[in-house]
């Protein structure tokens, strides 16, 4: 923790002439690779071939990235309309997880219909992998010095350069590392979902549990975030989306429509 308190990361990992490789991209690639590896391992225990997982991963990565970017642009439309070139600069951040989930679900639905596979089984296999990817991917925000929380004097507070501090916070140096909190929370969710998978509980309950747990985690963290976002009735927009996730998750668990137990054959 002391390392986080004393070290200010650079967004650029390597520069070779005009070419720069950003830590954000490296972290995202690592997150996707680890998530894919976990999904393949879980798939073997659920009689889902690695070829199916790899094929699906391509759809999910493309759908998730498009969804995450479109969602982010929609939330900050006034900014991107004045700087359209930045729409394509993904290495600067700006991938919203709620949009990524929406894009990923749409991609999964299209893939399932195309391949005629079991939606809930694949979704349940993917949820721990998604949570693991989120746990790793959140570290990209640290390198970009974005999505941090309110100022803090705690020894694990992270230093934020003046360039990245919002208006009204220029005199503060240390801020809550919300990326770390979400990373730890997502890792706990991943472990919990893996336990559920081993217990042979209904697939829909596993998917619903992910929506509920991540929705609660994200809703709680928004209370200490200070990045600009639309407000509705003084509630931050990500909190509204998180409430929707919780409602969907509860519906999946309690609805009699979703009462089919796991079938691994």
PyMOL commands that set and color helices and strands:
alter all, ss='L'
color gray80, all
select helices_A, chain A and resi 2-6+23-45+50-75+77-82+84-88+90-92+97-115+119-137+139-144+162-164+178-198+203-221+237-254
alter helices_A, ss='H'
color red, helices_A
select strands_A, chain A and resi 12-16+19-22+158-159+174-175+231-232+235-236
alter strands_A, ss='S'
color yellow, strands_A
deselect
rebuild
show_as cartoon
